[in-house]
Amino acid sequence: MTADVLMLENVSKSYRTVGKWQYGHHHEVLAVRNVSLCVQYGEIYGLIGESGSGKSTLARLIVALEQPTSGSVLIDGVNIAEMKPIAVRSMRREMQIVFQDPYSALDPSQTVEAAIEEPLLNLTADSKARRMQRILELLHEVGLPERLARAYPHQLSGGERQRVCIARALAPHPRLLVCDEPVSALDKSIQAQILNLLRDLQRDQGLAYLFISHDLAVINHLCTRVAVMLRGRIVEEGDRLQVLLHGAHPYTRCLIEAAAYFAGNGVLPRLTPSASKAPENGCIFHDRCLHAQARCRRETPSLRELMPGHRVACHFPLSDVRDGSS
């Protein structure tokens, strides 16, 4: 067994746009660009970035709902990107996903019992009696009364539906849970309950989470390590406090300043006008960065280590600018 439950190596994903041609070829959109990261057993790894940065696409690649255009997705050291769909099914017990919207994630024609039983039917050889026992165990683990086993999604609140989604994801005893904005569709009071539930489940069961969010407060509440994603690339990665308190990439600093502004104790970050799409050459942030220089427009920066465990993809990281070095 490796030390990492999840390892991504230079993962990219491109899509062809329908009905658009350029010089006889379909126009391609690169949603994920050469992403490499790892999630260790029992840790909560946060992934932040604005809408459209590629976070949800990356989540779908990790749980094999989509195949990468290039690169490797390793679960327990096994590259699922090279496996055929029928073989991937055997790996689904290892990784599960909780989607953003609990309203659309559940089949309205299924009861709660049927929704939770579905992965048990597909991924385990448990008897009917054992499946029913497991369903009751899961309802208890996520804080739902047994009477709701016969309820339908329309009879549940938003928080109850998300608890059902979490129970369904936990049913086959996964090692890795991918949480794709799991509380953003819920009221603030319900968000806190679900976040506390996820934290308790992770602690009690030793799960590893890849937790995706655009909310820095949520990431700060849960995560141990954090990566920042922009236009399909990872631009910064490190310990939660390194990134959220001492972000060295200009984009990370903009996220931090924006979060402080909307919390009422900061100023809105300044940015140069944004282009309609990511620059084809150089740093993907240079068209919006106030610190951009000629090199930024020519060369694409690679992730380099500023200090142990803290990596930044920037030619002129803000820590260097602060210190007066280059």
Legacy VTK file of the C-alpha trace (Angstrom):
# vtk DataFile Version 3.0
C-alpha trace
ASCII
DATASET POLYDATA
POINTS 326 float
0.000 0.000 0.000
1.330 3.417 -0.928
1.307 6.415 1.417
-1.133 8.184 -0.926
-4.690 7.088 -1.528
-4.821 9.427 -4.551
-2.071 10.580 -6.883
-2.551 12.650 -10.032
0.350 12.869 -12.472
0.172 15.500 -15.249
-3.576 15.080 -15.715
-5.202 17.077 -18.522
-8.720 17.122 -19.926
-9.855 18.847 -23.104
-13.283 19.123 -24.711
-14.291 19.815 -28.272
-16.902 22.519 -28.637
-19.878 21.555 -30.777
-20.371 23.280 -34.111
-17.290 25.508 -34.005
-14.530 25.022 -36.534
-11.151 26.665 -36.911
-9.129 25.926 -40.038
-10.954 22.618 -40.498
-10.658 21.456 -36.884
-12.993 21.533 -33.892
-12.118 24.173 -31.327
-10.816 22.515 -28.143
-11.187 23.837 -24.612
-8.571 22.688 -22.102
-10.430 22.394 -18.799
-7.643 20.759 -16.762
-3.966 21.423 -17.526
-1.174 19.117 -16.340
-2.403 18.785 -12.751
-0.257 16.795 -10.323
-1.190 16.353 -6.663
-1.504 13.663 -4.010
-3.879 13.018 -1.121
-2.628 10.943 1.777
-4.612 8.455 3.809
-6.702 10.136 6.488
-6.125 13.750 5.393
-8.509 16.441 4.196
-7.042 18.092 1.107
-8.731 21.300 -0.014
-9.044 22.548 -3.581
-10.113 26.164 -4.052
-10.676 28.454 -7.009
-13.328 30.540 -8.684
-16.179 29.060 -10.744
-14.963 27.699 -14.070
-11.441 26.946 -12.843
-11.765 23.207 -13.537
-12.404 21.925 -10.005
-15.528 19.893 -10.813
-13.970 18.479 -13.981
-11.037 17.297 -11.890
-13.444 15.696 -9.408
-15.145 13.735 -12.183
-11.778 12.541 -13.488
-10.784 11.292 -10.035
-13.896 9.135 -9.613
-13.730 7.941 -13.245
-16.942 9.588 -14.381
-14.764 10.957 -17.188
-11.461 9.863 -18.684
-8.465 12.223 -18.818
-7.107 13.266 -22.180
-3.632 12.570 -20.809
-1.946 11.780 -17.512
-2.449 9.249 -14.715
-5.059 8.979 -11.950
-3.810 6.516 -9.333
-6.037 5.145 -6.582
-4.020 3.046 -4.125
-1.279 2.968 -6.743
-3.569 1.654 -9.507
-3.908 3.844 -12.613
-7.651 3.924 -13.287
-7.076 6.154 -16.338
-5.750 3.070 -18.168
-8.524 0.717 -17.061
-11.533 -0.276 -19.109
-14.939 0.770 -17.728
-15.783 -2.757 -16.563
-12.509 -2.898 -14.614
-13.046 0.551 -13.099
-16.204 -0.766 -11.463
-14.110 -2.904 -9.124
-12.341 0.288 -7.959
-15.506 2.226 -7.183
-15.533 0.904 -3.645
-12.327 2.852 -3.071
-13.556 6.302 -4.164
-16.965 7.942 -3.989
-18.271 11.458 -4.620
-20.710 13.826 -2.908
-22.105 16.318 -5.395
-22.936 19.982 -4.903
-26.697 19.833 -5.373
-28.538 17.268 -3.209
-31.761 18.114 -5.043
-30.558 16.726 -8.377
-28.205 14.059 -6.974
-31.078 11.840 -5.785
-33.559 9.981 -7.972
-37.008 11.380 -7.077
-38.582 7.949 -7.670
-36.308 6.195 -5.151
-36.822 6.033 -1.415
-33.934 6.872 0.893
-33.509 3.148 1.543
-33.270 2.370 -2.175
-30.808 5.210 -2.795
-28.419 4.002 -0.105
-28.850 0.348 -1.096
-27.911 0.969 -4.742
-24.108 1.073 -4.249
-24.357 -1.932 -1.931
-26.125 -3.892 -4.678
-23.631 -2.843 -7.326
-20.369 -2.952 -5.409
-20.726 -5.582 -2.691
-21.897 -9.175 -2.358
-23.818 -8.502 0.857
-27.031 -10.369 1.579
-30.348 -8.538 1.760
-30.299 -8.718 5.552
-26.760 -7.318 5.705
-27.673 -4.525 3.290
-30.642 -3.508 5.433
-28.453 -3.542 8.524
-25.859 -1.390 6.755
-28.527 1.121 5.665
-29.695 1.567 9.260
-26.082 1.951 10.399
-25.498 4.653 7.795
-28.659 6.553 8.698
-27.455 6.614 12.299
-23.938 7.725 11.250
-25.256 10.719 9.299
-27.783 11.696 11.971
-31.053 10.670 10.299
-33.901 8.758 12.004
-34.716 5.273 10.740
-38.254 6.342 9.820
-36.843 8.354 6.900
-35.718 5.162 5.186
-39.120 4.995 3.488
-39.252 8.695 2.609
-38.783 10.157 -0.881
-36.438 13.082 -1.666
-39.288 15.593 -2.000
-40.256 14.835 1.606
-36.822 15.830 2.924
-35.162 19.162 3.648
-32.013 20.196 1.809
-29.808 19.224 4.737
-31.516 15.828 5.047
-31.017 15.168 1.349
-27.314 15.928 1.583
-27.035 13.595 4.571
-28.598 10.876 2.415
-26.053 11.608 -0.324
-23.244 11.305 2.212
-24.679 8.021 3.533
-24.894 6.658 -0.015
-21.274 7.624 -0.686
-20.113 5.951 2.528
-22.074 2.738 1.900
-19.303 0.687 0.200
-16.624 1.754 2.756
-14.535 3.970 0.441
-11.001 5.113 1.286
-11.425 8.430 -0.547
-14.416 10.757 -0.570
-14.478 13.547 -3.171
-16.694 16.375 -1.916
-17.575 18.763 -4.748
-18.954 21.940 -3.139
-21.129 19.790 -0.828
-22.591 22.668 1.205
-22.803 25.558 -1.266
-26.468 24.833 -2.110
-27.516 24.820 1.565
-28.493 27.546 4.031
-25.694 28.816 6.256
-27.060 27.171 9.406
-27.353 23.821 7.618
-23.885 24.234 6.106
-22.306 24.217 9.566
-24.142 21.018 10.499
-23.019 19.195 7.353
-19.410 20.399 7.710
-19.293 19.189 11.309
-20.775 15.873 10.211
-18.146 15.452 7.501
-15.353 16.313 9.935
-16.657 13.820 12.513
-17.009 11.057 9.914
-13.492 11.675 8.654
-12.076 11.539 12.163
-14.013 8.436 13.209
-13.506 6.422 10.010
-10.071 7.618 8.926
-11.324 8.709 5.507
-9.349 10.830 3.085
-11.221 13.778 1.558
-10.569 15.839 -1.518
-12.737 18.798 -0.538
-13.594 21.240 -3.319
-14.902 24.712 -2.534
-14.706 28.369 -3.502
-15.328 29.347 0.136
-12.059 29.994 1.984
-13.764 29.915 5.376
-14.994 26.375 4.720
-11.548 25.269 3.554
-9.944 26.849 6.629
-12.429 25.055 8.884
-11.763 21.568 7.499
-8.570 21.130 5.554
-4.964 20.340 6.407
-3.421 21.049 2.974
-4.743 23.312 0.238
-4.235 23.713 -3.509
-5.347 26.747 -5.518
-6.684 26.131 -9.033
-6.943 28.721 -11.807
-7.954 28.132 -15.429
-7.283 24.422 -15.126
-3.873 24.673 -13.424
-2.662 24.327 -9.854
-0.936 27.642 -9.106
-0.195 27.150 -5.406
-0.142 24.274 -2.927
0.830 23.963 0.696
-0.180 23.684 4.318
-3.497 25.400 5.045
-1.900 28.223 7.040
0.902 28.707 4.504
-1.593 29.217 1.704
-4.444 31.012 3.455
-2.277 33.323 5.594
0.809 33.704 3.414
-0.399 33.102 -0.129
2.513 33.753 -2.476
0.746 33.596 -5.840
-0.947 36.885 -6.837
-4.159 34.996 -7.613
-4.171 33.366 -4.158
-3.711 36.785 -2.611
-6.675 38.090 -4.618
-8.855 35.254 -3.301
-7.812 36.020 0.273
-8.443 39.754 -0.125
-11.828 39.130 -1.763
-12.864 36.836 1.094
-11.818 39.497 3.621
-13.698 42.182 1.689
-16.963 40.239 1.635
-16.528 39.422 5.327
-16.446 43.179 5.928
-12.827 43.610 7.038
-10.841 44.139 3.880
-10.584 45.979 0.592
-11.594 44.589 -2.772
-8.505 43.310 -4.624
-7.360 45.153 -7.740
-7.004 43.252 -11.014
-6.221 44.244 -14.556
-9.089 43.682 -17.046
-9.548 39.989 -17.808
-9.303 38.460 -21.261
-12.221 36.347 -22.474
-10.123 33.177 -22.214
-6.853 32.030 -20.715
-3.711 33.338 -22.421
-2.187 30.837 -24.846
1.384 31.695 -23.835
3.070 32.406 -20.535
1.461 32.490 -17.119
-2.302 31.921 -17.184
-2.765 34.865 -14.799
-0.577 37.430 -16.516
-3.522 39.164 -18.228
-5.013 39.996 -14.804
-1.910 40.324 -12.624
-0.638 43.715 -11.458
2.834 42.244 -10.927
3.191 40.723 -14.420
6.431 41.344 -16.272
7.666 40.497 -19.768
8.832 37.042 -18.661
5.320 36.236 -17.435
3.958 36.733 -20.953
6.606 34.486 -22.527
7.199 31.585 -20.124
4.766 29.303 -18.322
5.936 28.982 -14.686
6.194 25.527 -13.134
5.341 24.720 -9.534
8.487 25.361 -7.521
9.091 24.995 -3.818
9.357 28.211 -1.801
9.787 26.290 1.438
9.227 22.661 2.419
5.728 21.637 1.340
4.820 25.042 -0.141
4.884 25.222 -3.951
3.978 28.159 -6.212
3.710 28.478 -10.007
4.866 32.070 -10.346
8.006 33.701 -11.708
7.750 36.500 -9.141
5.862 35.158 -6.083
4.718 37.780 -3.626
6.937 36.450 -0.866
9.903 37.253 -3.122
8.461 40.674 -3.991
8.015 41.416 -0.277
11.570 40.396 0.464
12.915 42.435 -2.444
14.383 39.381 -4.220
13.592 38.063 -7.709
LINES 1 327
326 0 1 2 3 4 5 6 7 8 9 10 11 12 13 14 15 16 17 18 19 20 21 22 23 24 25 26 27 28 29 30 31 32 33 34 35 36 37 38 39 40 41 42 43 44 45 46 47 48 49 50 51 52 53 54 55 56 57 58 59 60 61 62 63 64 65 66 67 68 69 70 71 72 73 74 75 76 77 78 79 80 81 82 83 84 85 86 87 88 89 90 91 92 93 94 95 96 97 98 99 100 101 102 103 104 105 106 107 108 109 110 111 112 113 114 115 116 117 118 119 120 121 122 123 124 125 126 127 128 129 130 131 132 133 134 135 136 137 138 139 140 141 142 143 144 145 146 147 148 149 150 151 152 153 154 155 156 157 158 159 160 161 162 163 164 165 166 167 168 169 170 171 172 173 174 175 176 177 178 179 180 181 182 183 184 185 186 187 188 189 190 191 192 193 194 195 196 197 198 199 200 201 202 203 204 205 206 207 208 209 210 211 212 213 214 215 216 217 218 219 220 221 222 223 224 225 226 227 228 229 230 231 232 233 234 235 236 237 238 239 240 241 242 243 244 245 246 247 248 249 250 251 252 253 254 255 256 257 258 259 260 261 262 263 264 265 266 267 268 269 270 271 272 273 274 275 276 277 278 279 280 281 282 283 284 285 286 287 288 289 290 291 292 293 294 295 296 297 298 299 300 301 302 303 304 305 306 307 308 309 310 311 312 313 314 315 316 317 318 319 320 321 322 323 324 325
